[in-house]
Amino acid sequence: MHILNACLTTNETLKTGITLVERVYLDTNVYCRPLDDQSGRRVQEESRAFMEIVDVALRGKIVIVSSDYVKLEIEKILDPLKRKDVRGFERTLSSVNIASSRQIIALAEEFTIKCALNPLDALHVSSACVGKSDWFLTCDDEILQETFCIEKLAAEKGYRLKVRNTTDYLQERHE
């Protein structure tokens, strides 16, 4: 079943009755959310959403996709305890890692130019595309503001990627 999870990318059912598993790319800030200052309502909601996503992933209902860029950002976390915990979340949850490539870098350049993403965010989105992720989840408002542009450009390039906040993703998933 693990091989099937790594290869299949939608939540549709094949004629054989096998349910395909969604691939979900988590931006680094999603892994960090439970360790952020919990005094704000939004952070609390996004933390709860992350924990629900953890549960869904550990039950094998979704595949978590990561990348070299997530790992790079994790290593830049200044607080050593937070870095250790975030690294643990990422290692435990992700079953697919997308390595840096020329294809990702070229696609990221387009996301940077056409969707006004900063270069590292564009590398994350490009990794999600190349990794055949169905969803790109983030808590970053700058990325979320460009959802339409990202999804449109991804579709033009032949990718099916939806960009959502963690809480919005769970609401859509439950509908």
VEXDO-670424 format. One record per atom (N, C-alpha, C): y, z, x. Coordinates in steps of 0.02 Angstrom, whole numbers, plus 50000, padded with zeros to 5 digits. Each point is the difference from the previous one (the first is absolute). Layout:
N
+-------+-------+-------+
| north |    up |  east |
+-------+-------+-------+
|     Y |     Z |     X |
...
+-------+-------+-------+
This chain:
175
+-------+-------+-------+
| north |    up |  east |
+-------+-------+-------+
| 49940 | 50000 | 50041 |
| 50060 | 50000 | 49959 |
| 50063 | 50000 | 50043 |
| 49997 | 50033 | 50059 |
| 50059 | 50003 | 50043 |
| 50021 | 49929 | 50022 |
| 49952 | 49957 | 50015 |
| 50016 | 49931 | 50019 |
| 50032 | 49965 | 49942 |
| 49975 | 50011 | 49939 |
| 50031 | 49970 | 49941 |
| 50072 | 50023 | 49993 |
| 50013 | 50064 | 50009 |
| 50068 | 50026 | 49994 |
| 50046 | 49967 | 50049 |
| 49978 | 49988 | 50061 |
| 50042 | 49970 | 50051 |
| 50015 | 49927 | 49986 |
| 49957 | 49967 | 49963 |
| 50009 | 49928 | 49989 |
| 50033 | 49982 | 49934 |
| 49995 | 50042 | 49950 |
| 50023 | 49983 | 49934 |
| 50070 | 50027 | 49989 |
| 50040 | 49963 | 49960 |
| 50071 | 50019 | 49998 |
| 50031 | 50008 | 49931 |
| 49962 | 49996 | 49947 |
| 50031 | 50009 | 49935 |
| 49961 | 50050 | 49958 |
| 50027 | 50016 | 49943 |
| 49968 | 50048 | 49956 |
| 49968 | 49965 | 49940 |
| 49974 | 49941 | 50012 |
| 49967 | 49961 | 49948 |
| 49925 | 50009 | 50006 |
| 49963 | 49981 | 49949 |
| 49927 | 50006 | 50002 |
| 49970 | 49931 | 50008 |
| 49955 | 49994 | 50049 |
| 49964 | 49937 | 50010 |
| 49948 | 49992 | 49945 |
| 49974 | 49940 | 49993 |
| 49947 | 49986 | 49951 |
| 49939 | 50044 | 50012 |
| 49992 | 50022 | 50062 |
| 49943 | 50042 | 50017 |
| 50010 | 50072 | 49977 |
| 50060 | 50016 | 49976 |
| 50013 | 50067 | 49976 |
| 50028 | 50047 | 50053 |
| 50011 | 49975 | 50060 |
| 50028 | 50041 | 50053 |
| 50076 | 50004 | 49992 |
| 50028 | 50060 | 50000 |
| 50072 | 50008 | 49996 |
| 50029 | 49994 | 50070 |
| 50048 | 49957 | 50008 |
| 50033 | 49991 | 50064 |
| 50050 | 50057 | 50010 |
| 50008 | 50021 | 50061 |
| 50042 | 50057 | 50015 |
| 50068 | 49977 | 50025 |
| 50052 | 50031 | 49973 |
| 50068 | 49983 | 50022 |
| 50011 | 50024 | 50071 |
| 50040 | 49961 | 50036 |
| 50020 | 50019 | 50068 |
| 50073 | 50023 | 49996 |
| 50013 | 50059 | 50028 |
| 50065 | 50032 | 49995 |
| 50025 | 50017 | 50070 |
| 50058 | 49973 | 50017 |
| 50032 | 50015 | 50065 |
| 50050 | 50056 | 49988 |
| 49994 | 50054 | 50038 |
| 50047 | 50055 | 49995 |
| 50050 | 49998 | 50057 |
| 50064 | 49996 | 49983 |
| 50053 | 50005 | 50050 |
| 49995 | 50070 | 50032 |
| 50023 | 50006 | 50061 |
| 49994 | 50064 | 50036 |
| 50032 | 50057 | 49962 |
| 50056 | 49988 | 49966 |
| 50034 | 50054 | 49964 |
| 49957 | 50028 | 49943 |
| 49953 | 49963 | 49975 |
| 49955 | 50025 | 49947 |
| 49955 | 50055 | 50028 |
| 49973 | 49988 | 50060 |
| 49958 | 50051 | 50033 |
| 50041 | 50063 | 50015 |
| 50064 | 49991 | 50014 |
| 50043 | 50056 | 50019 |
| 50023 | 50042 | 49940 |
| 49998 | 49972 | 49940 |
| 50032 | 50031 | 49943 |
| 49979 | 50072 | 49987 |
| 49936 | 50018 | 50003 |
| 49981 | 50069 | 49986 |
| 50028 | 50050 | 50052 |
| 50021 | 49974 | 50057 |
| 50025 | 50043 | 50054 |
| 50077 | 50001 | 50003 |
| 50032 | 49961 | 49956 |
| 50073 | 49999 | 49996 |
| 50026 | 50060 | 49962 |
| 50064 | 50013 | 50004 |
| 50033 | 50053 | 49963 |
| 49987 | 49990 | 49925 |
| 49968 | 50048 | 49968 |
| 49979 | 49993 | 49930 |
| 50051 | 50026 | 49950 |
| 50063 | 50010 | 50021 |
| 50049 | 50029 | 49955 |
| 50024 | 49950 | 49947 |
| 49994 | 49936 | 50012 |
| 50022 | 49949 | 49952 |
| 49943 | 49979 | 49954 |
| 50019 | 49985 | 49938 |
| 49950 | 49980 | 49949 |
| 49964 | 49936 | 50019 |
| 50037 | 49951 | 50025 |
| 49969 | 49936 | 50018 |
| 49947 | 50010 | 50054 |
| 50017 | 50039 | 50052 |
| 49952 | 50012 | 50055 |
| 49938 | 50035 | 49973 |
| 50009 | 50047 | 49955 |
| 49943 | 50035 | 49970 |
| 49956 | 49951 | 49962 |
| 50031 | 49956 | 49960 |
| 49961 | 49951 | 49961 |
| 49963 | 49952 | 50046 |
| 50034 | 49976 | 50053 |
| 49968 | 49954 | 50046 |
| 49944 | 50035 | 50039 |
| 50008 | 50064 | 50014 |
| 49947 | 50038 | 50033 |
| 49939 | 50006 | 49955 |
| 50011 | 50015 | 49936 |
| 49945 | 50004 | 49952 |
| 49966 | 49932 | 49993 |
| 50040 | 49948 | 49999 |
| 49972 | 49932 | 49995 |
| 49957 | 49985 | 50061 |
| 50023 | 50018 | 50059 |
| 49960 | 49989 | 50061 |
| 49933 | 50036 | 49993 |
| 50001 | 50062 | 49977 |
| 49937 | 50038 | 49994 |
| 49953 | 49967 | 49949 |
| 50027 | 49971 | 49948 |
| 49958 | 49965 | 49951 |
| 49971 | 49936 | 50032 |
| 50041 | 49966 | 50039 |
| 49977 | 49940 | 50036 |
| 49944 | 50019 | 50049 |
| 50008 | 50057 | 50034 |
| 49948 | 50025 | 50046 |
| 49935 | 50008 | 49962 |
| 50003 | 50032 | 49941 |
| 49941 | 50011 | 49960 |
| 49967 | 49934 | 49980 |
| 50040 | 49953 | 49978 |
| 49973 | 49935 | 49979 |
| 49968 | 49964 | 50060 |
| 50031 | 50004 | 50058 |
| 49973 | 49967 | 50059 |
| 49935 | 50033 | 50023 |
| 49998 | 50066 | 50000 |
| 49940 | 50036 | 50023 |
| 49941 | 49989 | 49952 |
| 50015 | 49984 | 49937 |
| 49947 | 49983 | 49952 |
| 49980 | 49927 | 50004 |
| 50030 | 49963 | 50047 |
| 49981 | 49930 | 50010 |
| 50027 | 49952 | 49948 |
| 50050 | 50020 | 49962 |
| 50028 | 49957 | 49948 |
| 50051 | 49951 | 50027 |
| 50029 | 50015 | 50058 |
| 50047 | 49955 | 50034 |
| 49984 | 50002 | 50075 |
| 50020 | 49948 | 50035 |
| 49994 | 49997 | 50073 |
| 50070 | 50008 | 50028 |
| 50008 | 50047 | 50046 |
| 50065 | 50010 | 50032 |
| 50003 | 49958 | 50063 |
| 50052 | 49958 | 50004 |
| 50011 | 49956 | 50056 |
| 50055 | 50030 | 50043 |
| 49990 | 50000 | 50065 |
| 50050 | 50024 | 50047 |
| 50014 | 49946 | 50051 |
| 50041 | 50016 | 50049 |
| 50017 | 49949 | 50051 |
| 50020 | 50034 | 50065 |
| 50004 | 49960 | 50051 |
| 50025 | 50024 | 50064 |
| 50071 | 50028 | 49993 |
| 50038 | 49974 | 49952 |
| 50070 | 50022 | 49991 |
| 50003 | 50069 | 49967 |
| 49953 | 50015 | 49956 |
| 49997 | 50068 | 49973 |
| 49984 | 50049 | 50057 |
| 49951 | 49982 | 50040 |
| 49981 | 50043 | 50056 |
| 50059 | 50010 | 50049 |
| 50037 | 49947 | 50013 |
| 50058 | 50004 | 50044 |
| 50052 | 50049 | 49971 |
| 50014 | 49993 | 49936 |
| 50050 | 50045 | 49969 |
| 49976 | 50073 | 50000 |
| 49935 | 50010 | 49988 |
| 49974 | 50068 | 50001 |
| 50011 | 50032 | 50069 |
| 49989 | 49962 | 50052 |
| 50008 | 50027 | 50068 |
| 50073 | 50016 | 50016 |
| 50047 | 49972 | 49962 |
| 50071 | 50014 | 50010 |
| 50024 | 50062 | 49963 |
| 49958 | 50031 | 49958 |
| 50019 | 50060 | 49964 |
| 50012 | 50056 | 50051 |
| 50060 | 50029 | 49999 |
| 50019 | 50049 | 50051 |
| 49962 | 50066 | 49995 |
| 49992 | 50026 | 49940 |
| 49965 | 50064 | 49990 |
| 49926 | 49990 | 50015 |
| 49973 | 50034 | 50051 |
| 49930 | 49988 | 50019 |
| 49950 | 50020 | 49946 |
| 50014 | 50053 | 49961 |
| 49955 | 50020 | 49947 |
| 49999 | 49949 | 49943 |
| 50060 | 49976 | 49981 |
| 50004 | 49949 | 49948 |
| 49966 | 49936 | 50024 |
| 50011 | 49981 | 50063 |
| 49969 | 49940 | 50027 |
| 49923 | 50006 | 49996 |
| 49975 | 50058 | 50019 |
| 49927 | 50011 | 49999 |
| 49973 | 49995 | 49928 |
| 50034 | 50030 | 49952 |
| 49978 | 49998 | 49930 |
| 50003 | 49929 | 49972 |
| 50055 | 49965 | 50014 |
| 50008 | 49931 | 49974 |
| 49947 | 49955 | 50032 |
| 49988 | 50009 | 50064 |
| 49948 | 49961 | 50034 |
| 49932 | 50014 | 49967 |
| 49988 | 50062 | 49983 |
| 49937 | 50018 | 49966 |
| 49993 | 49968 | 49932 |
| 50055 | 50000 | 49961 |
| 49999 | 49966 | 49935 |
| 49982 | 49926 | 50009 |
| 50035 | 49968 | 50046 |
| 49990 | 49927 | 50010 |
| 49929 | 49986 | 50023 |
| 49974 | 50038 | 50046 |
| 49933 | 49988 | 50026 |
| 49947 | 50013 | 49947 |
| 50010 | 50050 | 49959 |
| 49952 | 50017 | 49948 |
| 50000 | 49948 | 49944 |
| 50058 | 49977 | 49981 |
| 50006 | 49956 | 49941 |
| 49988 | 49926 | 50014 |
| 50026 | 49976 | 50056 |
| 49998 | 49927 | 50010 |
| 49931 | 49978 | 50024 |
| 49976 | 49948 | 49969 |
| 49936 | 49972 | 50021 |
| 50008 | 49930 | 50029 |
| 50061 | 49975 | 49997 |
| 50016 | 49934 | 50028 |
| 50063 | 50007 | 50041 |
| 50000 | 49974 | 50062 |
| 50060 | 49998 | 50041 |
| 50017 | 49928 | 50016 |
| 50063 | 49983 | 49990 |
| 50024 | 49932 | 50016 |
| 50035 | 50003 | 50067 |
| 49972 | 49964 | 50048 |
| 50028 | 49998 | 50068 |
| 50061 | 49954 | 50002 |
| 50045 | 50015 | 50044 |
| 50058 | 49958 | 50010 |
| 49978 | 49929 | 50020 |
| 50037 | 49951 | 49976 |
| 49982 | 49930 | 50016 |
| 50062 | 49957 | 49995 |
| 49995 | 49941 | 50028 |
| 50056 | 49952 | 49995 |
| 50013 | 49981 | 49927 |
| 49948 | 49996 | 49961 |
| 50007 | 49984 | 49929 |
| 50042 | 50053 | 49965 |
| 49987 | 50063 | 50014 |
| 50038 | 50055 | 49969 |
| 50072 | 49997 | 50023 |
| 50011 | 49990 | 50063 |
| 50068 | 49998 | 50027 |
| 50040 | 49943 | 49970 |
| 49969 | 49941 | 49995 |
| 50035 | 49942 | 49970 |
| 50017 | 50013 | 49927 |
| 49953 | 50028 | 49963 |
| 50014 | 50016 | 49930 |
| 50054 | 50053 | 49994 |
| 49998 | 50050 | 50043 |
| 50051 | 50053 | 50000 |
| 50069 | 49972 | 50012 |
| 50006 | 49951 | 50043 |
| 50065 | 49968 | 50012 |
| 50028 | 49971 | 49935 |
| 49956 | 49970 | 49960 |
| 50022 | 49971 | 49936 |
| 50021 | 50055 | 49951 |
| 49962 | 50055 | 49997 |
| 50019 | 50055 | 49956 |
| 50066 | 50031 | 50022 |
| 50012 | 50002 | 50065 |
| 50063 | 50028 | 50026 |
| 50058 | 49956 | 49979 |
| 49993 | 49935 | 50009 |
| 50054 | 49954 | 49985 |
| 50011 | 49992 | 49925 |
| 49947 | 49988 | 49963 |
| 50007 | 49982 | 49929 |
| 50006 | 50061 | 49954 |
| 49973 | 50057 | 50020 |
| 50001 | 50059 | 49956 |
| 50040 | 50058 | 50029 |
| 50033 | 49989 | 50055 |
| 50044 | 50050 | 50031 |
| 49963 | 50065 | 50017 |
| 49936 | 49994 | 50020 |
| 49963 | 50059 | 50021 |
| 50013 | 50013 | 50073 |
| 50000 | 50064 | 50020 |
| 50005 | 50013 | 50071 |
| 49935 | 49977 | 50033 |
| 50001 | 49985 | 50064 |
| 49941 | 49970 | 50032 |
| 49935 | 50040 | 49993 |
| 50003 | 50066 | 50006 |
| 49938 | 50039 | 49995 |
| 49974 | 50000 | 49928 |
| 50044 | 50005 | 49951 |
| 49978 | 49995 | 49931 |
| 49969 | 49932 | 49986 |
| 50030 | 49948 | 50028 |
| 49973 | 49932 | 49991 |
| 49930 | 49994 | 50032 |
| 49990 | 50034 | 50056 |
| 49934 | 49999 | 50031 |
| 49948 | 50036 | 49956 |
| 50020 | 50054 | 49968 |
| 49955 | 50034 | 49953 |
| 49982 | 49954 | 49942 |
| 50049 | 49970 | 49969 |
| 49988 | 49956 | 49942 |
| 49956 | 49941 | 50022 |
| 50014 | 49972 | 50057 |
| 49960 | 49943 | 50025 |
| 49928 | 50021 | 50014 |
| 49992 | 50060 | 50027 |
| 49932 | 50026 | 50012 |
| 49962 | 50007 | 49934 |
| 50035 | 50024 | 49949 |
| 49969 | 50007 | 49934 |
| 49978 | 49931 | 49974 |
| 50042 | 49951 | 50009 |
| 49983 | 49932 | 49978 |
| 49939 | 49973 | 50038 |
| 50005 | 50001 | 50065 |
| 49946 | 49973 | 50042 |
| 49935 | 50039 | 49988 |
| 50006 | 50064 | 49985 |
| 49942 | 50042 | 49985 |
| 49974 | 49992 | 49929 |
| 50027 | 49951 | 49964 |
| 49979 | 49985 | 49932 |
| 50006 | 50060 | 49953 |
| 50052 | 50040 | 50010 |
| 50012 | 50057 | 49956 |
| 50026 | 49976 | 49933 |
| 49979 | 50034 | 49949 |
| 50025 | 49986 | 49932 |
| 50066 | 50037 | 49989 |
| 50007 | 50058 | 50033 |
| 50057 | 50044 | 49990 |
| 50030 | 50021 | 50066 |
| 50066 | 50005 | 50002 |
| 50036 | 50031 | 50056 |
| 50037 | 50059 | 49970 |
| 49981 | 50060 | 50019 |
| 50031 | 50060 | 49972 |
| 50046 | 50032 | 50051 |
| 50060 | 50019 | 49977 |
| 50050 | 50028 | 50043 |
| 50044 | 50049 | 49961 |
| 50033 | 50044 | 50037 |
| 50051 | 50045 | 49971 |
| 50070 | 49979 | 50024 |
| 50004 | 49943 | 50033 |
| 50061 | 49975 | 50031 |
| 50041 | 49958 | 49950 |
| 50058 | 50026 | 49980 |
| 50042 | 49965 | 49952 |
| 50024 | 49932 | 50025 |
| 50012 | 49993 | 50064 |
| 50023 | 49936 | 50027 |
| 49947 | 49946 | 49990 |
| 49937 | 50017 | 50007 |
| 49946 | 49952 | 49988 |
| 49994 | 49988 | 49925 |
| 50000 | 50054 | 49961 |
| 49992 | 49994 | 49927 |
| 50054 | 49957 | 49968 |
| 50061 | 50003 | 50028 |
| 50055 | 49959 | 49974 |
| 49986 | 49925 | 50009 |
| 49956 | 49984 | 50046 |
| 49985 | 49929 | 50014 |
| 49932 | 49979 | 49971 |
| 49974 | 50038 | 49953 |
| 49934 | 49986 | 49971 |
| 49994 | 49928 | 49976 |
| 50048 | 49976 | 49961 |
| 49996 | 49932 | 49973 |
| 49996 | 49949 | 50057 |
| 50043 | 50006 | 50049 |
| 50001 | 49953 | 50056 |
| 49935 | 50002 | 50039 |
| 49975 | 50060 | 50013 |
| 49937 | 50008 | 50038 |
| 49942 | 49968 | 49963 |
| 49994 | 50017 | 49936 |
| 49944 | 49973 | 49961 |
| 50005 | 49924 | 49993 |
| 50060 | 49975 | 49992 |
| 50010 | 49927 | 49993 |
| 49981 | 49964 | 50065 |
| 50026 | 50025 | 50057 |
| 49985 | 49968 | 50064 |
| 49925 | 50006 | 50016 |
| 49971 | 50058 | 49986 |
| 49928 | 50008 | 50011 |
| 49961 | 49949 | 49960 |
| 50018 | 49991 | 49936 |
| 49966 | 49951 | 49957 |
| 50008 | 49929 | 50027 |
| 50060 | 49984 | 50023 |
| 50012 | 49933 | 50029 |
| 49955 | 49988 | 50060 |
| 49983 | 50052 | 50036 |
| 49957 | 49995 | 50059 |
| 49926 | 50006 | 49984 |
| 49985 | 50008 | 49935 |
| 49930 | 50003 | 49978 |
| 49970 | 50070 | 49996 |
| 50042 | 50051 | 50001 |
| 49976 | 50069 | 49996 |
| 50016 | 50029 | 49931 |
| 49957 | 50046 | 49977 |
| 50012 | 50035 | 49937 |
| 50015 | 50072 | 50018 |
| 50063 | 50017 | 50005 |
| 50021 | 50067 | 50020 |
| 50049 | 50027 | 49950 |
| 49987 | 50060 | 49975 |
| 50047 | 50035 | 49957 |
| 50029 | 50058 | 50040 |
| 50065 | 50009 | 49997 |
| 50034 | 50053 | 50036 |
| 50021 | 50054 | 49950 |
| 49979 | 50062 | 50012 |
| 50015 | 50054 | 49954 |
| 50010 | 50066 | 50037 |
| 50035 | 50044 | 49966 |
| 50002 | 50071 | 50019 |
| 49932 | 50029 | 49979 |
| 49980 | 50054 | 50031 |
| 49934 | 50029 | 49985 |
| 49993 | 50022 | 49927 |
| 50052 | 50029 | 49973 |
| 49996 | 50023 | 49930 |
| 49997 | 49941 | 49952 |
| 50038 | 49947 | 50013 |
| 49997 | 49940 | 49958 |
| 49932 | 49966 | 50004 |
| 49971 | 49999 | 50060 |
| 49933 | 49972 | 50009 |
| 49950 | 50036 | 49955 |
| 50001 | 50066 | 50001 |
| 49952 | 50037 | 49960 |
| 50011 | 49988 | 49925 |
| 50062 | 49994 | 49979 |
| 50014 | 49986 | 49929 |
| 49971 | 49932 | 49982 |
| 50011 | 49949 | 50041 |
| 49973 | 49934 | 49987 |
| 49925 | 50000 | 50000 |
| 49971 | 50036 | 50046 |
| 49928 | 50003 | 50008 |
| 49967 | 50031 | 49938 |
| 50034 | 50047 | 49968 |
| 49973 | 50034 | 49941 |
| 50011 | 49962 | 49936 |
| 50042 | 49949 | 50001 |
| 50014 | 49962 | 49939 |
| 49943 | 49955 | 49981 |
+-------+-------+-------+
